[in-house]
Amino acid sequence: MMTSHEFYLFRVRDPISGKWGQTRYKITDQTAHELYGEGNYEPIVHTREVRTGYAEGIAFDKYINRSSG
């Protein structure tokens, strides 16, 4: 089953210094919540990337074998 996910770069707050920084890679909102906690992150909206793939996660649309089927 094909699914799509929205990935963003995020501004995140350092828990020790309280300063804001930026993630080095694009992650989903759910992953940001798990890693940084409520209120310690915000998406950088213009960096939005939609990735389509299988529910299992690894095979994204550009790797699908289009010759079968």
N, CA, C and O atoms as a GROMACS GRO file, in nm:
protein
  276
    1MET      N    1   0.084  -0.118   0.000
    1MET     CA    2   0.000   0.000   0.000
    1MET      C    3   0.088   0.125   0.000
    1MET      O    4   0.180   0.136   0.082
    2MET      N    5   0.061   0.216  -0.092
    2MET     CA    6   0.138   0.339  -0.103
    2MET      C    7   0.089   0.442  -0.001
    2MET      O    8  -0.031   0.458   0.020
    3THR      N    9   0.182   0.511   0.060
    3THR     CA   10   0.150   0.619   0.152
    3THR      C   11   0.235   0.741   0.117
    3THR      O   12   0.335   0.728   0.046
    4SER      N   13   0.196   0.857   0.165
    4SER     CA   14   0.279   0.976   0.146
    4SER      C   15   0.301   1.042   0.282
    4SER      O   16   0.214   1.040   0.369
    5HIS      N   17   0.418   1.100   0.298
    5HIS     CA   18   0.456   1.166   0.422
    5HIS      C   19   0.516   1.302   0.390
    5HIS      O   20   0.582   1.318   0.287
    6GLU      N   21   0.494   1.399   0.477
    6GLU     CA   22   0.550   1.532   0.460
    6GLU      C   23   0.673   1.545   0.549
    6GLU      O   24   0.666   1.520   0.670
    7PHE      N   25   0.785   1.583   0.489
    7PHE     CA   26   0.910   1.602   0.560
    7PHE      C   27   0.947   1.749   0.558
    7PHE      O   28   0.925   1.818   0.458
    8TYR      N   29   1.003   1.798   0.669
    8TYR     CA   30   1.044   1.937   0.682
    8TYR      C   31   1.179   1.944   0.752
    8TYR      O   32   1.219   1.851   0.822
    9LEU      N   33   1.249   2.056   0.732
    9LEU     CA   34   1.354   2.093   0.823
    9LEU      C   35   1.283   2.159   0.942
    9LEU      O   36   1.178   2.220   0.923
   10PHE      N   37   1.338   2.148   1.061
   10PHE     CA   38   1.274   2.203   1.179
   10PHE      C   39   1.368   2.296   1.254
   10PHE      O   40   1.489   2.276   1.257
   11ARG      N   41   1.309   2.398   1.314
   11ARG     CA   42   1.380   2.477   1.415
   11ARG      C   43   1.357   2.405   1.547
   11ARG      O   44   1.243   2.372   1.581
   12VAL      N   45   1.463   2.380   1.620
   12VAL     CA   46   1.452   2.306   1.747
   12VAL      C   47   1.523   2.383   1.858
   12VAL      O   48   1.621   2.454   1.834
   13ARG      N   49   1.471   2.368   1.978
   13ARG     CA   50   1.528   2.436   2.094
   13ARG      C   51   1.622   2.342   2.170
   13ARG      O   52   1.586   2.229   2.203
   14ASP      N   53   1.742   2.390   2.196
   14ASP     CA   54   1.839   2.313   2.274
   14ASP      C   55   1.792   2.308   2.420
   14ASP      O   56   1.763   2.413   2.478
   15PRO      N   57   1.782   2.189   2.479
   15PRO     CA   58   1.727   2.180   2.616
   15PRO      C   59   1.817   2.243   2.722
   15PRO      O   60   1.768   2.282   2.828
   16ILE      N   61   1.946   2.255   2.696
   16ILE     CA   62   2.037   2.310   2.798
   16ILE      C   63   2.048   2.462   2.786
   16ILE      O   64   2.029   2.533   2.884
   17SER      N   65   2.080   2.510   2.667
   17SER     CA   66   2.101   2.655   2.651
   17SER      C   67   1.973   2.731   2.621
   17SER      O   68   1.965   2.852   2.645
   18GLY      N   69   1.871   2.661   2.568
   18GLY     CA   70   1.747   2.728   2.530
   18GLY      C   71   1.754   2.798   2.396
   18GLY      O   72   1.657   2.861   2.354
   19LYS      N   73   1.869   2.787   2.327
   19LYS     CA   74   1.884   2.852   2.196
   19LYS      C   75   1.819   2.767   2.088
   19LYS      O   76   1.811   2.645   2.098
   20TRP      N   77   1.772   2.837   1.984
   20TRP     CA   78   1.709   2.769   1.871
   20TRP      C   79   1.812   2.738   1.765
   20TRP      O   80   1.900   2.819   1.738
   21GLY      N   81   1.802   2.618   1.705
   21GLY     CA   82   1.888   2.577   1.595
   21GLY      C   83   1.804   2.509   1.489
   21GLY      O   84   1.681   2.505   1.499
   22GLN      N   85   1.870   2.456   1.388
   22GLN     CA   86   1.798   2.391   1.277
   22GLN      C   87   1.846   2.247   1.264
   22GLN      O   88   1.964   2.218   1.282
   23THR      N   89   1.752   2.158   1.231
   23THR     CA   90   1.790   2.018   1.208
   23THR      C   91   1.874   2.009   1.082
   23THR      O   92   1.864   2.094   0.993
   24ARG      N   93   1.958   1.906   1.074
   24ARG     CA   94   2.044   1.887   0.958
   24ARG      C   95   1.978   1.804   0.849
   24ARG      O   96   2.030   1.794   0.738
   25TYR      N   97   1.865   1.745   0.880
   25TYR     CA   98   1.796   1.656   0.786
   25TYR      C   99   1.647   1.676   0.800
   25TYR      O  100   1.599   1.727   0.901
   26LYS      N  101   1.574   1.636   0.699
   26LYS     CA  102   1.428   1.651   0.700
   26LYS      C  103   1.364   1.534   0.773
   26LYS      O  104   1.400   1.418   0.751
   27ILE      N  105   1.269   1.566   0.859
   27ILE     CA  106   1.196   1.465   0.935
   27ILE      C  107   1.047   1.499   0.934
   27ILE      O  108   1.008   1.610   0.895
   28THR      N  109   0.965   1.405   0.978
   28THR     CA  110   0.821   1.428   0.985
   28THR      C  111   0.787   1.498   1.116
   28THR      O  112   0.867   1.502   1.209
   29ASP      N  113   0.667   1.554   1.123
   29ASP     CA  114   0.620   1.620   1.245
   29ASP      C  115   0.615   1.522   1.362
   29ASP      O  116   0.650   1.556   1.474
   30GLN      N  117   0.572   1.400   1.334
   30GLN     CA  118   0.565   1.298   1.439
   30GLN      C  119   0.704   1.266   1.495
   30GLN      O  120   0.720   1.254   1.616
   31THR      N  121   0.804   1.254   1.409
   31THR     CA  122   0.940   1.226   1.454
   31THR      C  123   0.994   1.343   1.535
   31THR      O  124   1.061   1.322   1.637
   32ALA      N  125   0.967   1.466   1.492
   32ALA     CA  126   1.012   1.584   1.566
   32ALA      C  127   0.950   1.586   1.706
   32ALA      O  128   1.018   1.618   1.803
   33HIS      N  129   0.823   1.551   1.717
   33HIS     CA  130   0.758   1.546   1.847
   33HIS      C  131   0.823   1.443   1.938
   33HIS      O  132   0.844   1.468   2.056
   34GLU      N  133   0.855   1.325   1.883
   34GLU     CA  134   0.919   1.219   1.961
   34GLU      C  135   1.060   1.258   2.006
   34GLU      O  136   1.100   1.227   2.118
   35LEU      N  137   1.135   1.327   1.919
   35LEU     CA  138   1.273   1.361   1.950
   35LEU      C  139   1.287   1.482   2.041
   35LEU      O  140   1.372   1.484   2.130
   36TYR      N  141   1.203   1.585   2.021
   36TYR     CA  142   1.224   1.712   2.088
   36TYR      C  143   1.116   1.751   2.188
   36TYR      O  144   1.138   1.842   2.269
   37GLY      N  145   1.000   1.686   2.185
   37GLY     CA  146   0.894   1.717   2.281
   37GLY      C  147   0.810   1.836   2.240
   37GLY      O  148   0.851   1.918   2.158
   38GLU      N  149   0.694   1.846   2.297
   38GLU     CA  150   0.597   1.951   2.265
   38GLU      C  151   0.653   2.089   2.296
   38GLU      O  152   0.707   2.113   2.404
   39GLY      N  153   0.640   2.180   2.200
   39GLY     CA  154   0.682   2.318   2.220
   39GLY      C  155   0.830   2.345   2.195
   39GLY      O  156   0.873   2.460   2.203
   40ASN      N  157   0.908   2.242   2.165
   40ASN     CA  158   1.051   2.260   2.144
   40ASN      C  159   1.092   2.250   1.998
   40ASN      O  160   1.211   2.238   1.968
   41TYR      N  161   0.996   2.255   1.908
   41TYR     CA  162   1.026   2.247   1.766
   41TYR      C  163   0.918   2.319   1.686
   41TYR      O  164   0.805   2.334   1.732
   42GLU      N  165   0.954   2.363   1.567
   42GLU     CA  166   0.855   2.419   1.474
   42GLU      C  167   0.907   2.396   1.332
   42GLU      O  168   1.026   2.413   1.306
   43PRO      N  169   0.818   2.356   1.240
   43PRO     CA  170   0.863   2.328   1.104
   43PRO      C  171   0.898   2.456   1.029
   43PRO      O  172   0.838   2.561   1.051
   44ILE      N  173   0.995   2.446   0.941
   44ILE     CA  174   1.027   2.555   0.848
   44ILE      C  175   0.945   2.524   0.724
   44ILE      O  176   0.984   2.440   0.642
   45VAL      N  177   0.833   2.592   0.708
   45VAL     CA  178   0.728   2.556   0.613
   45VAL      C  179   0.778   2.551   0.469
   45VAL      O  180   0.738   2.460   0.395
   46HIS      N  181   0.861   2.643   0.426
   46HIS     CA  182   0.902   2.645   0.286
   46HIS      C  183   0.997   2.531   0.249
   46HIS      O  184   1.036   2.520   0.132
   47THR      N  185   1.037   2.446   0.345
   47THR     CA  186   1.124   2.332   0.316
   47THR      C  187   1.045   2.202   0.299
   47THR      O  188   1.103   2.094   0.298
   48ARG      N  189   0.914   2.212   0.286
   48ARG     CA  190   0.826   2.095   0.277
   48ARG      C  191   0.864   2.006   0.159
   48ARG      O  192   0.888   2.054   0.048
   49GLU      N  193   0.870   1.875   0.185
   49GLU     CA  194   0.896   1.775   0.081
   49GLU      C  195   0.801   1.659   0.104
   49GLU      O  196   0.796   1.603   0.213
   50VAL      N  197   0.723   1.623   0.002
   50VAL     CA  198   0.630   1.511   0.013
   50VAL      C  199   0.696   1.390  -0.049
   50VAL      O  200   0.737   1.393  -0.165
   51ARG      N  201   0.705   1.283   0.028
   51ARG     CA  202   0.764   1.159  -0.019
   51ARG      C  203   0.655   1.052  -0.021
   51ARG      O  204   0.581   1.035   0.075
   52THR      N  205   0.648   0.980  -0.131
   52THR     CA  206   0.550   0.874  -0.147
   52THR      C  207   0.624   0.741  -0.147
   52THR      O  208   0.724   0.725  -0.217
   53GLY      N  209   0.574   0.645  -0.070
   53GLY     CA  210   0.638   0.516  -0.064
   53GLY      C  211   0.544   0.412  -0.006
   53GLY      O  212   0.426   0.437   0.014
   54TYR      N  213   0.599   0.297   0.021
   54TYR     CA  214   0.522   0.189   0.079
   54TYR      C  215   0.511   0.206   0.229
   54TYR      O  216   0.593   0.273   0.291
   55ALA      N  217   0.408   0.147   0.287
   55ALA     CA  218   0.386   0.158   0.431
   55ALA      C  219   0.503   0.102   0.510
   55ALA      O  220   0.527   0.144   0.623
   56GLU      N  221   0.578   0.007   0.452
   56GLU     CA  222   0.693  -0.052   0.520
   56GLU      C  223   0.805   0.050   0.536
   56GLU      O  224   0.890   0.036   0.624
   57GLY      N  225   0.805   0.154   0.450
   57GLY     CA  226   0.892   0.266   0.473
   57GLY      C  227   1.011   0.287   0.382
   57GLY      O  228   1.044   0.402   0.355
   58ILE      N  229   1.076   0.185   0.332
   58ILE     CA  230   1.202   0.207   0.263
   58ILE      C  231   1.184   0.238   0.115
   58ILE      O  232   1.252   0.328   0.064
   59ALA      N  233   1.098   0.169   0.046
   59ALA     CA  234   1.086   0.185  -0.100
   59ALA      C  235   1.005   0.309  -0.134
   59ALA      O  236   0.883   0.310  -0.118
   60PHE      N  237   1.071   0.414  -0.181
   60PHE     CA  238   1.002   0.534  -0.223
   60PHE      C  239   0.967   0.523  -0.370
   60PHE      O  240   1.020   0.437  -0.442
   61ASP      N  241   0.880   0.608  -0.415
   61ASP     CA  242   0.821   0.602  -0.548
   61ASP      C  243   0.924   0.591  -0.660
   61ASP      O  244   0.901   0.518  -0.757
   62LYS      N  245   1.036   0.660  -0.652
   62LYS     CA  246   1.132   0.660  -0.762
   62LYS      C  247   1.203   0.525  -0.777
   62LYS      O  248   1.270   0.503  -0.879
   63TYR      N  249   1.191   0.435  -0.680
   63TYR     CA  250   1.256   0.306  -0.687
   63TYR      C  251   1.161   0.193  -0.728
   63TYR      O  252   1.202   0.077  -0.732
   64ILE      N  253   1.036   0.224  -0.760
   64ILE     CA  254   0.940   0.123  -0.797
   64ILE      C  255   0.973   0.069  -0.934
   64ILE      O  256   1.003   0.146  -1.026
   65ASN      N  257   0.968  -0.062  -0.950
   65ASN     CA  258   0.991  -0.125  -1.080
   65ASN      C  259   0.864  -0.107  -1.163
   65ASN      O  260   0.766  -0.178  -1.142
   66ARG      N  261   0.866  -0.015  -1.256
   66ARG     CA  262   0.749   0.019  -1.335
   66ARG      C  263   0.727  -0.079  -1.452
   66ARG      O  264   0.622  -0.074  -1.516
   67SER      N  265   0.822  -0.168  -1.479
   67SER     CA  266   0.807  -0.259  -1.592
   67SER      C  267   0.718  -0.379  -1.559
   67SER      O  268   0.666  -0.443  -1.650
   68SER      N  269   0.700  -0.409  -1.432
   68SER     CA  270   0.615  -0.523  -1.394
   68SER      C  271   0.471  -0.478  -1.380
   68SER      O  272   0.444  -0.362  -1.347
   69GLY      N  273   0.379  -0.571  -1.404
   69GLY     CA  274   0.242  -0.545  -1.372
   69GLY      C  275   0.152  -0.514  -1.478
   69GLY      O  276   0.034  -0.491  -1.454
   0.00000   0.00000   0.00000
